[in-house]
């Protein structure tokens, strides 16, 4: 099953920095195991453009639509047997301590 893992900042990160995992190690291990199919960091939220259409009119605004302290800073596409396995992969990611990770299964419209 494929999961998109949103990598987000968090205004309340873990303050325990002892044994903090290394992102390069996490990427290497997740890639080698075949669980990480792709991943990238995103440009700063100041580079975002929000696009909406309302009543036939194009509405654009700079930055993300939501006014929030949490920001999506990257993503990883995971291939895992189930949610439990995806949680274990996410748990080892450095941003599980310094930010937050949202796991969302990809929709399967063929079922």
Secondary structure as UniProt FT lines:
FT   STRAND          2..9
FT   TURN            18..19
FT   HELIX           23..32
FT   TURN            33..34
FT   STRAND          36..41
FT   HELIX           45..47
FT   STRAND          49..54
FT   TURN            55..56
FT   STRAND          57..62
FT   STRAND          72..79
FT   HELIX           83..91
FT   HELIX           95..98
FT   STRAND          99..105
FT   TURN            109..110
//
